[in-house]
Amino acid sequence: MFAARSGKIIDVLSGVVHMGLKHLLWITIGVMATLLVTGCGVPALAAEPEMDSPTPTAASMVDLQPPAAISVPEESAPVAGSAREASIDAPSVPVQIPTALPEPDLGWRPPPYPPPWALSPWDHFFLGRPIPSNEVNWPNAQYRYGSTLLGLEDLHTGIDISAARYTRVVAAGPGEVIWAGYGLYRGIEDRSDPYGLAVAIRHDFGYKNQQLYSVYAHMGSIEVSRGQHVEMGDLLGTVGETGDASGPHLHFEVRLGENRYFNTRNPELWIVPPEGWSVLLGRIENTYGRPMFDQLLQIFSLETDQRWDVWSYADEATLHPDEHYNENFAISDLPAGPYELQINFAGHTYTAQFYLEPGRVHYIEFRGRDGLFVDATPQPVE
C-alpha cells in the first residue's frame, strides 16, 4: 500500500508539471510529506547577522550561444588543511535527521568530472560522489541543502541521495576515518543517534587553510573503522535506513573548518558535476536586500522544456553559504544549454534567460522589484 500510494503521488506530480496548476502542486507536496516524512519539532535557532548582498553588474538577458572553451586555473587546486581533528559538536536540542522523499528524477547521468574540478578560482569541486555512477547518486530534488520541506522538517544540513538499500557507499575523497558507528551526533556511542550508522572522514586536504570533512549517515552496514585511511572510491559500507529515516537513502554532509553540526556547507558545491553539466546558484532577496526564505524558483530548459523546482534556503542561522558566492539557493546536475528562470514576487512574474556552460558554476541574483540579474558579481561573506 505504501508503494502504491507513493506511485500515485508521483503520477499526480508528473501531471501537475504538464498542467501548470501551481495550487495543486503545493497540495500534492503536502500530501506526500504527510505520507512519507516523519514529523518532528524544529529547534529554536538564533537569528543570523544580516549579510551583504551581491551587486548586479550584468543585464537580465544574455546571449544564448555556447561560450568558448575555458581553461582550468592552476590556483584552484585543493589547499592542504590542518591535521587537527575537530570535536564533534551537536546543538543542545536534539534534531531529527530528515528522511528522504521519492526522487522524481531517475534519469541517466553522465559520469562525473574527475576531481579536483575547478574552472574558476572560486570553484571547489574537490570530492567525488559518495555513490558509484551506475546508481542513483544525485541529490533528492525535493529536499536539498537548506530546505525544511516547506516547514515540515528540520533544516537540512546535507543532501539525501535516494539510492536503494545495500547500494555501495564510497569515500568521496582520501582521508582518515574519524567516526564509524552509532553516535556521530553527540560524539558518544548511542544506538538511538539520529544519524544512525554513520562514517565521518577528515580529508587529506582542506580549503583556504580550513580542514575539510565529509559525513555519510543512515547506513545499513559499515566496512571501515576509526583510524583507517581511505582513498576516494574505497568502500565505506552500504545504504540503509538506520537512525531517523523512514526509507533507505544516504544522508551526505560536507563540513569545513571543524567537524561540527554547525559547520556544514552545501555539498552540491563540493561534489563534482556530471561531465558536460552545470551548477546554478544565486542570491534571492527582496527589494530592500533582505534574504527571501523558502522562495520557489522554476528553471526551464529551452531545449527540452524540462522543469526544475528549487527553493531558497529556509534559514541562515545554522547554514553557511559559500564565502565567495554568499548563495541562498543552489542546484547541480543541470545539462549545459539555454534556460529560463522564473520567480513570482509581489504579484508579478520575473524571468531571465541564460546559457549554462559545461562544468561551470553560474551565479544569478534576484533583487525584488528590481528583478533578476544574470552573471551578477557576488559580494563575498564578510
C-alpha positions as CSV (number, residue, x, y, z in Angstrom):
1,M,0.0,0.0,0.0
2,F,2.8,2.4,0.9
3,A,4.5,1.8,-2.5
4,A,1.2,2.2,-4.3
5,R,0.5,5.5,-2.6
6,S,4.0,6.7,-3.5
7,G,3.4,5.8,-7.1
8,K,0.1,7.6,-7.3
9,I,1.7,10.7,-5.7
10,I,4.5,10.7,-8.2
11,D,1.9,10.3,-11.1
12,V,0.0,13.3,-9.7
13,L,3.2,15.4,-9.5
14,S,4.0,14.5,-13.1
15,G,0.6,15.6,-14.2
16,V,0.9,18.9,-12.4
17,V,4.2,19.7,-14.1
18,H,2.4,19.4,-17.5
19,M,-0.8,21.2,-16.5
20,G,0.9,24.0,-14.7
21,L,-1.6,24.0,-11.8
22,K,0.6,25.6,-9.1
23,H,-2.0,25.3,-6.3
24,L,-2.4,21.5,-7.0
25,L,1.4,21.1,-6.8
26,W,1.5,22.6,-3.3
27,I,-1.4,20.4,-2.1
28,T,0.4,17.3,-3.6
29,I,3.6,18.1,-1.8
30,G,1.7,18.4,1.5
31,V,0.1,15.1,1.0
32,M,3.4,13.4,0.1
33,A,5.1,14.8,3.1
34,T,2.3,13.6,5.4
35,L,2.5,10.1,4.0
36,L,6.3,9.7,3.7
37,V,8.0,12.0,6.2
38,T,8.4,11.5,9.9
39,G,7.5,14.9,11.5
40,C,9.5,16.5,14.3
41,G,9.8,19.8,16.0
42,V,12.3,22.3,14.7
43,P,14.8,23.6,17.4
44,A,14.8,27.3,18.1
45,L,17.7,29.0,16.3
46,A,19.3,32.3,16.9
47,A,19.0,35.0,14.2
48,E,22.0,35.3,11.9
49,P,23.5,38.7,11.3
50,E,22.5,40.3,8.0
51,M,24.9,39.5,5.2
52,D,26.0,41.9,2.4
53,S,24.2,41.2,-0.8
54,P,25.8,40.9,-4.3
55,T,25.8,44.0,-6.6
56,P,24.3,43.3,-10.0
57,T,26.7,44.2,-12.9
58,A,25.0,42.4,-15.8
59,A,21.7,42.8,-17.7
60,S,18.9,40.3,-17.1
61,M,19.3,38.8,-20.5
62,V,22.4,37.3,-22.1
63,D,23.4,35.7,-25.4
64,L,22.1,32.1,-25.6
65,Q,25.0,30.9,-27.7
66,P,27.6,28.4,-26.2
67,P,30.7,30.3,-25.0
68,A,34.3,29.5,-25.9
69,A,36.3,26.8,-24.0
70,I,37.7,27.8,-20.6
71,S,41.0,26.6,-19.2
72,V,41.4,25.3,-15.6
73,P,43.4,27.8,-13.5
74,E,46.3,26.3,-11.6
75,E,45.4,28.2,-8.4
76,S,42.1,26.3,-8.0
77,A,43.7,23.1,-6.7
78,P,42.9,22.0,-3.1
79,V,44.9,23.6,-0.3
80,A,46.4,21.4,2.4
81,G,44.3,21.7,5.6
82,S,45.1,21.4,9.3
83,A,45.8,18.0,10.6
84,R,44.0,18.7,13.8
85,E,40.9,16.6,14.5
86,A,38.0,18.9,15.5
87,S,35.4,17.9,18.0
88,I,32.0,16.6,17.0
89,D,29.8,19.3,18.5
90,A,26.0,19.0,18.5
91,P,23.3,21.5,19.3
92,S,21.8,21.3,22.8
93,V,18.3,20.5,21.4
94,P,18.3,17.2,19.6
95,V,17.2,17.3,15.9
96,Q,15.8,14.6,13.7
97,I,17.9,14.0,10.6
98,P,15.3,14.4,7.9
99,T,14.0,11.5,5.8
100,A,14.2,11.1,2.1
101,L,11.3,11.5,-0.3
102,P,10.9,9.6,-3.6
103,E,13.3,11.0,-6.1
104,P,11.2,12.3,-9.1
105,D,14.2,12.5,-11.4
106,L,15.5,8.9,-12.1
107,G,17.1,9.8,-15.5
108,W,20.6,8.9,-16.7
109,R,23.6,11.0,-15.7
110,P,27.0,11.1,-17.5
111,P,30.0,10.1,-15.4
112,P,31.3,12.9,-13.2
113,Y,34.3,15.1,-14.0
114,P,37.5,13.9,-12.3
115,P,38.1,15.7,-9.0
116,P,39.5,18.2,-8.2
117,W,37.5,20.1,-10.8
118,A,37.5,23.9,-10.9
119,L,37.1,26.3,-13.9
120,S,37.3,29.4,-11.7
121,P,39.4,30.4,-8.7
122,W,36.3,30.1,-6.5
123,D,35.2,26.6,-7.5
124,H,36.0,23.7,-5.1
125,F,34.6,20.5,-6.6
126,F,37.2,18.5,-4.7
127,L,35.0,15.5,-3.8
128,G,33.8,12.5,-5.9
129,R,30.2,11.2,-5.5
130,P,29.6,9.0,-2.4
131,I,27.5,6.6,-4.5
132,P,29.0,5.0,-7.7
133,S,28.0,6.4,-11.1
134,N,26.0,3.3,-12.1
135,E,23.5,4.0,-9.3
136,V,21.2,6.9,-8.3
137,N,23.9,9.4,-7.0
138,W,22.3,12.8,-7.2
139,P,20.5,14.9,-4.6
140,N,16.9,14.4,-3.8
141,A,15.3,17.4,-5.6
142,Q,12.6,18.0,-3.0
143,Y,14.9,18.2,0.0
144,R,18.1,19.9,-0.9
145,Y,20.6,21.6,1.5
146,G,18.9,24.4,3.4
147,S,15.4,23.0,2.9
148,T,12.7,22.4,5.6
149,L,10.3,20.7,3.2
150,L,8.1,23.8,3.4
151,G,8.3,23.8,7.2
152,L,7.5,20.1,7.7
153,E,11.1,19.1,8.7
154,D,14.2,20.3,10.4
155,L,16.6,22.5,8.4
156,H,18.6,20.1,6.2
157,T,22.3,20.3,6.7
158,G,23.2,18.0,3.8
159,I,21.7,16.3,0.8
160,D,19.8,13.0,0.6
161,I,20.6,10.5,-2.1
162,S,17.7,8.1,-2.7
163,A,19.8,5.0,-3.5
164,A,18.4,1.6,-2.9
165,R,19.2,-0.5,0.2
166,Y,22.6,-2.3,0.0
167,T,23.9,0.2,-2.6
168,R,27.7,0.7,-2.1
169,V,28.7,3.9,-0.2
170,V,32.2,5.0,-1.1
171,A,34.6,7.6,0.2
172,A,34.2,11.0,-1.6
173,G,37.9,11.7,-1.1
174,P,41.1,10.5,0.6
175,G,41.4,10.9,4.3
176,E,41.2,9.3,7.7
177,V,38.1,7.7,9.2
178,I,37.4,9.6,12.4
179,W,34.0,8.1,13.1
180,A,32.4,4.8,12.3
181,G,29.3,3.6,14.0
182,Y,26.4,5.0,16.0
183,G,26.6,8.2,18.0
184,L,28.0,10.8,15.5
185,Y,25.5,13.4,16.5
186,R,26.8,13.8,20.1
187,G,30.2,12.1,19.6
188,I,29.4,9.2,22.0
189,E,28.2,5.6,21.4
190,D,24.4,5.9,21.1
191,R,22.3,3.5,19.1
192,S,19.4,6.0,19.2
193,D,21.5,8.6,17.4
194,P,19.5,10.4,14.6
195,Y,22.3,9.8,12.1
196,G,22.1,6.1,12.7
197,L,25.2,4.2,11.5
198,A,27.5,6.9,10.2
199,V,31.0,7.5,8.9
200,A,33.0,10.7,9.1
201,I,36.2,11.3,7.2
202,R,38.8,14.0,7.8
203,H,40.2,14.6,4.4
204,D,43.9,14.9,3.4
205,F,43.2,18.4,2.1
206,G,41.3,21.5,3.0
207,Y,40.2,24.8,1.5
208,K,41.7,28.2,2.3
209,N,43.6,26.7,5.3
210,Q,40.4,25.1,6.7
211,Q,40.1,21.4,7.2
212,L,37.5,19.5,5.1
213,Y,35.3,16.7,6.4
214,S,32.5,14.5,4.9
215,V,29.7,12.6,6.7
216,Y,27.8,9.6,5.5
217,A,24.7,8.7,7.5
218,H,21.7,6.3,7.8
219,M,24.0,3.5,6.5
220,G,22.9,-0.2,6.7
221,S,26.4,-1.5,7.3
222,I,30.0,-0.1,7.8
223,E,33.1,-1.7,6.4
224,V,35.7,0.7,7.9
225,S,37.0,1.5,11.4
226,R,38.3,4.6,13.1
227,G,41.9,5.5,12.3
228,Q,41.7,3.7,8.9
229,H,43.0,5.7,5.9
230,V,40.8,5.5,2.8
231,E,41.2,6.7,-0.8
232,M,38.5,8.2,-3.0
233,G,36.1,5.4,-4.1
234,D,37.0,3.0,-1.3
235,L,34.1,1.1,0.1
236,L,32.7,2.5,3.4
237,G,29.6,0.4,3.7
238,T,26.1,0.2,2.3
239,V,23.0,2.3,2.1
240,G,20.4,1.7,4.8
241,E,17.8,3.4,6.9
242,T,19.3,3.4,10.4
243,G,18.6,6.4,12.7
244,D,15.8,8.8,12.0
245,A,15.0,7.6,8.4
246,S,11.7,6.2,7.1
247,G,13.3,4.7,4.0
248,P,16.7,3.7,2.5
249,H,18.9,6.6,1.5
250,L,22.3,8.2,2.1
251,H,22.4,11.5,4.0
252,F,25.7,13.2,3.0
253,E,27.3,16.3,4.5
254,V,30.3,18.4,3.9
255,R,31.8,20.2,6.9
256,L,34.5,22.9,6.7
257,G,36.8,24.1,9.5
258,E,35.6,21.8,12.2
259,N,33.7,18.5,12.3
260,R,30.6,20.1,13.8
261,Y,26.9,20.1,13.1
262,F,27.1,23.9,12.7
263,N,29.9,23.9,10.2
264,T,28.2,22.4,7.1
265,R,28.4,23.7,3.5
266,N,26.2,22.9,0.5
267,P,27.5,19.5,-0.8
268,E,26.3,20.4,-4.3
269,L,29.2,22.9,-4.5
270,W,31.8,20.3,-3.4
271,I,31.0,17.1,-5.3
272,V,31.9,17.1,-9.0
273,P,29.1,17.6,-11.5
274,P,28.5,15.1,-14.4
275,E,30.6,15.7,-17.5
276,G,29.0,18.4,-19.7
277,W,26.6,19.5,-17.0
278,S,26.5,22.7,-14.8
279,V,25.7,24.2,-11.5
280,L,23.4,27.2,-10.9
281,L,23.4,29.2,-7.7
282,G,22.5,32.6,-6.5
283,R,21.1,35.1,-4.0
284,I,17.4,35.7,-3.7
285,E,16.5,38.9,-1.8
286,N,13.6,41.3,-1.6
287,T,13.7,44.9,-2.8
288,Y,15.4,46.0,0.4
289,G,18.2,43.5,0.3
290,R,16.7,41.1,2.8
291,P,17.0,37.3,2.1
292,M,13.8,35.6,1.0
293,F,13.4,32.2,2.7
294,D,11.6,29.2,1.0
295,Q,11.1,31.2,-2.2
296,L,10.3,29.0,-5.2
297,L,12.3,29.3,-8.4
298,Q,11.3,27.5,-11.5
299,I,14.0,26.6,-14.1
300,F,13.1,25.6,-17.7
301,S,15.3,24.1,-20.3
302,L,14.7,26.0,-23.6
303,E,15.8,22.8,-25.5
304,T,13.8,20.1,-23.8
305,D,11.0,22.0,-21.9
306,Q,12.0,20.1,-18.7
307,R,11.4,22.0,-15.5
308,W,13.3,22.0,-12.2
309,D,11.8,23.5,-9.0
310,V,14.2,24.8,-6.4
311,W,13.6,26.7,-3.2
312,S,15.9,29.2,-1.5
313,Y,17.3,28.3,1.9
314,A,14.7,28.3,4.7
315,D,17.0,30.0,7.2
316,E,20.5,31.3,7.5
317,A,21.1,30.9,11.2
318,T,22.5,27.4,11.1
319,L,23.7,27.2,7.5
320,H,26.9,28.6,5.9
321,P,26.8,29.9,2.3
322,D,29.9,29.8,0.2
323,E,32.3,32.5,1.3
324,H,32.6,33.9,-2.2
325,Y,29.1,33.4,-3.7
326,N,27.1,34.0,-0.5
327,E,24.3,32.0,-2.1
328,N,20.9,31.1,-0.7
329,F,20.0,28.6,-3.3
330,A,21.9,26.1,-5.4
331,I,21.1,23.3,-7.8
332,S,23.6,21.0,-9.5
333,D,23.2,18.5,-12.3
334,L,21.8,20.8,-15.0
335,P,22.7,19.8,-18.6
336,A,24.6,22.6,-20.4
337,G,22.3,24.7,-22.7
338,P,19.9,27.6,-22.8
339,Y,17.5,28.1,-19.8
340,E,14.8,30.4,-18.5
341,L,14.3,31.1,-14.8
342,Q,11.0,32.3,-13.4
343,I,10.2,33.7,-9.9
344,N,7.0,35.2,-8.6
345,F,7.2,38.2,-6.3
346,A,4.6,40.7,-5.2
347,G,2.1,39.5,-7.8
348,H,4.5,39.7,-10.7
349,T,6.4,37.0,-12.6
350,Y,10.1,37.9,-13.3
351,T,12.0,36.0,-15.9
352,A,15.6,35.8,-17.2
353,Q,17.2,33.7,-19.9
354,F,20.8,32.5,-19.9
355,Y,23.2,29.8,-21.1
356,L,24.8,27.3,-18.8
357,E,28.3,26.3,-19.8
358,P,29.6,22.7,-19.2
359,G,31.3,22.1,-15.9
360,R,30.9,25.7,-14.7
361,V,29.2,27.4,-11.8
362,H,26.7,30.2,-12.8
363,Y,25.5,32.9,-10.5
364,I,22.2,34.7,-10.7
365,E,20.6,37.3,-8.4
366,F,17.1,38.5,-7.7
367,R,16.5,41.9,-6.1
368,G,12.8,42.1,-5.6
369,R,11.1,44.7,-7.8
370,D,14.5,45.3,-9.5
371,G,14.2,41.9,-11.0
372,L,16.7,39.2,-12.0
373,F,20.4,39.8,-12.9
374,V,22.3,37.1,-14.7
375,D,26.1,36.8,-14.0
376,A,25.9,39.5,-11.4
377,T,29.0,40.0,-9.3
378,P,28.7,38.3,-5.9
379,Q,29.8,40.1,-2.8
380,P,31.7,37.6,-0.6
381,V,30.6,36.9,3.0
382,E,32.4,39.2,5.4
